[in-house]
């Protein structure tokens, strides 16, 4: 059991506990947690940093390298090369830091694994309770936020990023509940996390949890076949989903049925149509890394553009509310990659989903561990299709930290069946 004098030698456990509070209080702190963990790993775990057990991840690393190289090359034809290079300068060290801590996570031993699992559960439990209380404050059900400095601070917590993190980490915790001795803590944390997601979380996180849970159950029951199906389905969906939604012509369908949709949903249709038009202008190479916010015409108002009149006709919001054609980014990972990095970029990014599924199948046996990995990947996919910019540093950091904690939490324990790689190394 670590004491106050030795706790500093448990960097993964410390990061795991601090992670949910960073996401809730100020999501940009997630990048700070990532970099601090990287420094701690390099200082404390340097002798153990090796390539042992990395074999299933080599295709992912190669695919990620190709994507980064293509993103860097896109500055050559970007509408603002300096802007693209500046973003790449922030992207590269973040990804490299994630690779370092991911390799280090593979060397977590059985004793350290338990501390990581407990830290994740304890941190998520406390932070989820705070999120629920904070939502009470934000909704005005507890006190007046304007009259109290602390309540005012709580009303502006980052509930959407926190709920996204929760929707991803809930699945590794669910798998850990089948393996860990601290099942009461695990189950309590899972229940409170789910409550926080549905009460204080974003719609994308709620949907990610609702889709991820059936995937978890199916993958737990049928294991590798389900993971192989996910490898194909997620990759194909990443490429085809925006075109499929556009082909449905939802405004016409809604008008025929006499229905209206919420302003946020209608705004997404506006954004999707605008981005598709920009894709058609540069279909192969795209506009350049992080160029979404610079696309010509993005700041115009859809209400005065006849090309969006059909969508405006089924929008239920106040007609006086401005509807910007593209507020900073498409809020859809597929479209953002497609418009910025073109066909090669979207294919490389989609390939990463398939490679991650295959790596899960190769590394872990059937059971809750494999199911947790697939479900967490589905959660990332769903949230990415509905929420944040692909290149936001905190979002990339959150995904990389979740990968590293998954690897640390799923470290082998006594009596675990060997993975394919462990079996091949032993015989």
C-alpha positions as CSV (number, residue, x, y, z in Angstrom):
1,X,0.0,0.0,0.0
2,X,1.5,3.3,-1.0
3,X,2.1,5.9,1.7
4,X,2.5,9.7,1.4
5,X,6.2,9.1,1.0
6,X,5.9,6.6,-1.8
7,X,2.7,7.8,-3.5
8,X,4.7,9.9,-6.0
9,X,5.9,6.6,-7.5
10,X,2.3,5.9,-8.6
11,X,2.0,8.4,-11.4
12,X,-0.8,6.6,-13.2
13,X,-2.9,6.4,-10.0
14,X,-2.4,10.1,-9.3
15,X,-3.3,11.1,-12.8
16,X,-6.3,8.7,-12.8
17,X,-7.7,10.5,-9.6
18,X,-7.0,14.0,-10.9
19,X,-8.3,13.4,-14.4
20,X,-12.1,13.8,-13.7
21,X,-11.6,16.9,-11.6
22,X,-9.5,18.5,-14.4
23,X,-12.3,17.7,-16.9
24,X,-15.0,19.2,-14.7
25,X,-13.3,22.3,-13.4
26,X,-11.3,23.3,-16.5
27,X,-11.1,20.9,-19.4
28,X,-7.9,22.5,-20.7
29,X,-6.2,21.1,-17.6
30,X,-6.5,17.7,-19.2
31,X,-3.5,18.5,-21.4
32,X,-1.6,19.6,-18.3
33,X,-2.4,16.2,-16.7
34,X,-1.2,14.4,-19.8
35,X,2.1,16.3,-20.0
36,X,2.7,16.0,-16.2
37,X,2.1,12.2,-16.4
38,X,4.5,12.0,-19.3
39,X,7.3,13.8,-17.4
40,X,6.6,11.5,-14.3
41,X,6.8,8.4,-16.5
42,X,10.0,9.5,-18.1
43,X,11.6,10.2,-14.7
44,X,10.3,7.2,-12.8
45,X,9.7,4.5,-15.4
46,X,12.5,5.1,-17.9
47,X,14.2,1.7,-17.3
48,X,10.9,-0.1,-18.0
49,X,10.0,1.9,-21.2
50,X,10.5,-0.7,-24.0
51,X,8.7,-2.2,-26.9
52,X,7.7,-5.4,-25.1
53,X,4.1,-6.1,-25.6
54,X,3.8,-3.4,-28.2
55,X,3.3,-5.7,-31.2
56,X,-0.5,-5.3,-31.6
57,X,-0.1,-1.5,-31.5
58,X,2.4,-1.2,-34.4
59,X,-0.3,-0.9,-37.1
60,X,-1.9,1.8,-35.0
61,X,1.3,3.7,-34.6
62,X,2.1,3.4,-38.3
63,X,-1.4,4.6,-39.3
64,X,-1.2,7.5,-36.8
65,X,2.2,8.4,-38.2
66,X,0.8,8.5,-41.7
67,X,-2.1,10.7,-40.6
68,X,0.2,13.1,-38.9
69,X,2.5,13.3,-41.9
70,X,-0.5,14.0,-44.2
71,X,-1.8,16.6,-41.7
72,X,1.7,18.3,-41.8
73,X,1.8,18.1,-45.6
74,X,-1.6,19.7,-45.9
75,X,0.0,23.0,-44.9
76,X,1.4,23.1,-48.5
77,X,-2.1,23.7,-49.9
78,X,-3.8,25.1,-46.8
79,X,-5.7,28.4,-47.2
80,X,-3.5,29.6,-44.2
81,X,-0.3,27.6,-44.0
82,X,0.9,29.3,-40.8
83,X,-2.4,28.5,-39.1
84,X,-2.1,24.9,-40.1
85,X,1.5,24.6,-39.0
86,X,0.7,26.3,-35.6
87,X,-1.9,23.7,-34.9
88,X,0.4,20.9,-36.0
89,X,3.0,22.2,-33.6
90,X,0.5,21.7,-30.7
91,X,-0.8,18.4,-32.1
92,X,2.6,16.6,-32.4
93,X,3.9,16.9,-28.8
94,X,0.5,15.9,-27.4
95,X,0.4,12.7,-29.5
96,X,4.0,11.9,-28.7
97,X,3.2,12.3,-25.0
98,X,0.3,10.0,-25.4
99,X,2.5,7.3,-27.0
100,X,5.0,7.5,-24.2
101,X,2.4,7.1,-21.4
102,X,0.7,4.4,-23.4
103,X,3.9,2.3,-23.7
104,X,4.5,2.9,-20.0
105,X,1.0,1.7,-19.1
106,X,1.9,-1.7,-20.7
107,X,4.5,-2.2,-17.9
108,X,2.1,-1.5,-15.0
109,X,2.3,-4.5,-12.7
110,X,-0.5,-6.2,-10.8
111,X,-0.1,-4.3,-7.6
112,X,0.0,-0.9,-9.4
113,X,-3.0,-2.0,-11.4
114,X,-5.3,-2.1,-8.4
115,X,-4.2,1.4,-7.3
116,X,-5.1,2.7,-10.7
117,X,-8.5,1.1,-10.7
118,X,-9.3,2.4,-7.3
119,X,-8.1,5.9,-8.2
120,X,-10.2,5.9,-11.3
121,X,-13.3,4.8,-9.4
122,X,-12.8,7.1,-6.5
123,X,-12.0,10.2,-8.7
124,X,-15.0,9.6,-11.0
125,X,-17.3,8.9,-8.0
126,X,-16.5,12.2,-6.2
127,X,-16.4,14.2,-9.4
128,X,-19.7,12.8,-10.6
129,X,-21.3,13.7,-7.3
130,X,-19.9,17.2,-7.7
131,X,-21.2,17.4,-11.3
132,X,-24.7,16.4,-10.1
133,X,-24.6,19.1,-7.4
134,X,-23.2,21.6,-9.8
135,X,-26.1,20.9,-12.2
136,X,-28.5,21.6,-9.3
137,X,-26.7,24.9,-8.9
138,X,-26.7,25.8,-12.6
139,X,-30.4,25.1,-12.9
140,X,-31.2,27.3,-10.0
141,X,-32.5,24.6,-7.7
142,X,-29.9,25.3,-5.1
143,X,-29.3,28.9,-4.1
144,X,-28.6,31.8,-6.4
145,X,-25.3,31.4,-8.3
146,X,-25.1,35.2,-8.8
147,X,-25.2,35.8,-5.1
148,X,-22.4,33.5,-4.1
149,X,-18.9,33.3,-5.6
150,X,-18.5,29.5,-5.1
151,X,-21.9,28.7,-6.5
152,X,-21.3,31.0,-9.4
153,X,-18.0,29.1,-10.1
154,X,-19.9,25.7,-9.9
155,X,-22.5,27.0,-12.4
156,X,-19.8,27.4,-15.0
157,X,-18.1,24.0,-14.6
158,X,-17.3,22.1,-17.8
159,X,-20.1,19.6,-17.7
160,X,-19.9,18.6,-21.4
161,X,-16.3,17.6,-21.4
162,X,-16.7,15.8,-18.1
163,X,-19.7,13.8,-19.3
164,X,-17.7,12.8,-22.4
165,X,-14.8,11.5,-20.3
166,X,-17.3,9.7,-18.1
167,X,-19.0,8.0,-21.1
168,X,-15.7,6.6,-22.2
169,X,-14.2,5.5,-18.8
170,X,-17.4,3.9,-17.5
171,X,-16.8,0.9,-19.7
172,X,-13.2,0.1,-18.4
173,X,-14.7,0.5,-14.9
174,X,-17.5,-1.9,-15.7
175,X,-14.9,-4.5,-16.9
176,X,-12.8,-3.8,-13.8
177,X,-15.8,-4.5,-11.6
178,X,-15.7,-8.1,-12.8
179,X,-12.0,-8.4,-11.9
180,X,-11.4,-6.1,-8.9
181,X,-11.7,-6.9,-5.2
182,X,-13.3,-3.4,-4.6
183,X,-16.5,-4.2,-6.3
184,X,-18.7,-2.0,-4.1
185,X,-16.6,1.0,-5.0
186,X,-16.6,0.1,-8.6
187,X,-20.4,-0.4,-8.9
188,X,-21.2,2.7,-6.8
189,X,-18.9,4.8,-9.1
190,X,-20.6,3.3,-12.2
191,X,-24.1,4.1,-11.0
192,X,-23.2,7.6,-10.0
193,X,-21.3,8.2,-13.3
194,X,-24.4,7.1,-15.3
195,X,-26.6,9.4,-13.2
196,X,-24.3,12.3,-13.7
197,X,-24.2,11.7,-17.5
198,X,-28.0,11.7,-17.8
199,X,-28.6,14.5,-15.4
200,X,-25.7,16.9,-16.1
201,X,-24.1,15.6,-19.3
202,X,-24.4,16.5,-23.0
203,X,-26.7,14.7,-25.4
204,X,-23.7,13.2,-27.2
205,X,-22.5,11.5,-24.0
206,X,-25.9,10.2,-23.2
207,X,-26.2,8.7,-26.7
208,X,-22.6,7.3,-26.4
209,X,-23.6,5.5,-23.2
210,X,-26.9,4.2,-24.6
211,X,-25.1,2.8,-27.7
212,X,-22.1,1.6,-25.8
213,X,-23.9,-0.5,-23.3
214,X,-25.5,-2.9,-25.8
215,X,-22.2,-3.1,-27.6
216,X,-20.6,-4.1,-24.3
217,X,-23.1,-6.8,-23.7
218,X,-22.8,-8.2,-27.2
219,X,-19.0,-8.1,-27.2
220,X,-19.0,-9.8,-23.8
221,X,-21.3,-12.5,-25.1
222,X,-19.7,-13.1,-28.5
223,X,-16.3,-11.4,-28.0
224,X,-14.1,-11.4,-31.0
225,X,-16.7,-11.7,-33.8
226,X,-18.4,-8.5,-32.5
227,X,-15.0,-6.7,-32.3
228,X,-14.2,-7.7,-35.9
229,X,-17.6,-6.4,-37.0
230,X,-16.9,-3.1,-35.1
231,X,-13.6,-2.8,-36.9
232,X,-15.4,-2.7,-40.3
233,X,-18.5,-0.9,-39.1
234,X,-16.8,2.0,-37.4
235,X,-14.3,2.6,-40.2
236,X,-17.1,2.5,-42.9
237,X,-19.4,4.7,-40.8
238,X,-16.7,7.3,-40.3
239,X,-16.4,7.7,-44.1
240,X,-20.0,7.2,-45.1
241,X,-22.2,8.7,-42.3
242,X,-22.2,12.4,-43.4
243,X,-23.1,11.5,-46.9
244,X,-25.8,9.1,-45.7
245,X,-27.4,11.8,-43.5
246,X,-27.3,14.3,-46.4
247,X,-28.9,11.8,-48.8
248,X,-31.9,11.3,-46.4
249,X,-32.9,15.0,-47.0
250,X,-34.3,15.3,-43.5
251,X,-35.8,18.8,-44.0
252,X,-38.1,17.5,-46.7
253,X,-39.1,14.4,-44.7
254,X,-39.8,16.6,-41.6
255,X,-41.8,19.1,-43.6
256,X,-43.9,16.3,-45.2
257,X,-44.7,14.9,-41.8
258,X,-45.4,18.3,-40.3
259,X,-42.7,18.1,-37.7
260,X,-40.1,20.6,-36.4
261,X,-36.8,19.9,-34.8
262,X,-34.9,21.6,-32.1
263,X,-32.7,24.5,-33.0
264,X,-29.4,22.7,-32.2
265,X,-30.3,19.7,-34.5
266,X,-31.4,22.0,-37.3
267,X,-28.2,24.0,-36.9
268,X,-26.2,20.8,-37.3
269,X,-28.0,20.2,-40.7
270,X,-27.0,23.7,-41.7
271,X,-23.4,23.1,-40.8
272,X,-23.4,19.8,-42.6
273,X,-24.7,21.2,-45.8
274,X,-22.3,24.1,-45.7
275,X,-19.3,21.9,-45.1
276,X,-20.4,19.5,-47.9
277,X,-20.4,22.4,-50.3
278,X,-16.8,23.3,-49.2
279,X,-15.8,19.7,-49.6
280,X,-17.1,19.7,-53.2
281,X,-14.8,22.7,-53.9
282,X,-11.6,20.8,-52.8
283,X,-12.6,17.1,-52.8
284,X,-9.2,15.4,-52.9
285,X,-6.7,17.4,-50.8
286,X,-9.0,19.4,-48.6
287,X,-8.5,23.0,-47.3
288,X,-5.7,22.2,-44.9
289,X,-5.2,21.2,-41.2
290,X,-7.5,23.1,-38.8
291,X,-8.8,25.2,-41.7
292,X,-12.5,24.7,-40.7
293,X,-12.7,28.0,-38.9
294,X,-11.3,29.8,-41.9
295,X,-13.6,28.4,-44.6
296,X,-15.0,31.3,-46.8
297,X,-18.5,32.2,-45.9
298,X,-18.6,30.3,-42.6
299,X,-19.6,33.4,-40.7
300,X,-22.7,34.1,-42.7
301,X,-26.3,33.8,-41.3
302,X,-28.3,30.8,-42.7
303,X,-31.6,32.8,-42.1
304,X,-30.8,35.1,-45.0
305,X,-29.4,32.5,-47.4
306,X,-32.1,30.9,-49.6
307,X,-30.0,27.7,-49.9
308,X,-31.0,26.9,-46.3
309,X,-34.6,28.0,-46.3
310,X,-35.9,24.4,-46.2
311,X,-33.9,23.8,-42.9
312,X,-35.0,27.1,-41.4
313,X,-38.6,26.1,-42.2
314,X,-38.4,23.1,-39.8
315,X,-36.4,24.8,-37.1
316,X,-38.3,25.3,-33.8
317,X,-36.2,28.1,-32.4
318,X,-36.8,31.9,-32.2
319,X,-36.5,33.2,-35.8
320,X,-34.5,36.2,-34.4
321,X,-31.7,33.9,-33.3
322,X,-28.6,34.0,-35.6
323,X,-27.7,30.7,-37.3
324,X,-24.1,30.8,-38.2
325,X,-23.2,28.6,-41.2
326,X,-20.0,27.3,-39.5
327,X,-19.3,28.2,-35.9
328,X,-15.5,27.4,-35.6
329,X,-15.7,23.7,-36.6
330,X,-18.2,21.2,-38.0
331,X,-19.0,19.5,-34.7
332,X,-18.5,16.3,-36.6
333,X,-15.2,14.4,-36.8
334,X,-15.9,12.8,-40.2
335,X,-16.8,16.1,-41.9
336,X,-14.0,18.0,-40.3
337,X,-11.3,15.5,-41.4
338,X,-13.0,15.4,-44.9
339,X,-13.1,19.1,-45.4
340,X,-9.6,19.7,-44.0
341,X,-7.5,16.7,-45.0
342,X,-9.5,15.4,-48.0
343,X,-10.0,11.9,-49.1
344,X,-6.6,10.5,-47.9
345,X,-7.1,12.1,-44.5
346,X,-10.6,10.7,-43.9
347,X,-9.5,7.2,-45.0
348,X,-6.5,7.3,-42.7
349,X,-8.5,8.5,-39.7
350,X,-11.2,5.9,-40.4
351,X,-8.5,3.2,-40.6
352,X,-7.4,4.0,-37.1
353,X,-10.8,2.9,-35.7
354,X,-10.5,-0.5,-37.5
355,X,-6.9,-0.9,-36.3
356,X,-7.8,-0.2,-32.7
357,X,-10.5,-2.9,-32.8
358,X,-8.1,-5.4,-34.3
359,X,-5.4,-4.5,-31.7
360,X,-8.0,-5.2,-29.0
361,X,-8.8,-8.6,-30.4
362,X,-5.1,-9.5,-30.6
363,X,-4.3,-8.3,-27.1
364,X,-7.2,-9.4,-25.0
365,X,-9.1,-12.6,-24.7
366,X,-12.9,-12.8,-24.9
367,X,-14.7,-11.3,-21.9
368,X,-15.4,-8.0,-20.2
369,X,-11.9,-6.6,-21.1
370,X,-12.5,-6.9,-24.8
371,X,-16.0,-5.7,-24.4
372,X,-14.9,-2.6,-22.5
373,X,-12.3,-1.7,-25.2
374,X,-14.8,-1.9,-28.0
375,X,-17.5,0.0,-26.1
376,X,-15.1,2.8,-25.1
377,X,-14.1,3.1,-28.8
378,X,-17.8,3.3,-29.8
379,X,-18.3,6.1,-27.2
380,X,-15.3,8.0,-28.7
381,X,-16.8,7.6,-32.2
382,X,-20.3,8.8,-31.2
383,X,-19.0,11.8,-29.2
384,X,-16.7,12.7,-32.0
385,X,-19.5,12.7,-34.5
386,X,-21.6,15.1,-32.5
387,X,-19.5,17.3,-30.4
388,X,-15.9,18.6,-30.3
389,X,-13.3,19.7,-32.8
390,X,-11.0,16.8,-33.8
391,X,-7.9,18.9,-33.0
392,X,-8.9,20.4,-29.6
393,X,-5.9,19.7,-27.4
394,X,-7.9,18.8,-24.4
395,X,-10.1,16.4,-26.4
396,X,-7.0,14.6,-27.8
397,X,-5.5,14.6,-24.4
398,X,-8.6,13.1,-22.9
399,X,-8.7,10.3,-25.5
400,X,-5.0,9.5,-25.0
401,X,-5.3,9.5,-21.2
402,X,-8.3,7.1,-21.5
403,X,-6.3,4.8,-23.7
404,X,-3.4,4.8,-21.2
405,X,-5.7,4.2,-18.2
406,X,-7.5,1.4,-20.0
407,X,-4.2,-0.4,-20.6
408,X,-3.2,0.2,-17.0
409,X,-6.5,-0.9,-15.6
410,X,-6.6,-4.1,-17.7
411,X,-3.0,-5.1,-16.8
412,X,-2.8,-8.9,-16.2
413,X,-3.6,-10.3,-12.7
414,X,-2.8,-13.6,-11.2
415,X,-4.8,-16.3,-12.8
416,X,-5.7,-14.3,-15.9
417,X,-5.5,-16.3,-19.2
418,X,-2.6,-15.3,-21.3
419,X,-3.2,-13.1,-24.4
420,X,-2.2,-14.3,-27.8
421,X,1.0,-12.2,-27.6
422,X,1.8,-13.5,-24.1
423,X,1.2,-17.1,-25.3
424,X,3.5,-16.6,-28.3
425,X,6.2,-15.1,-26.2
426,X,6.0,-18.0,-23.8
427,X,6.0,-20.7,-26.3
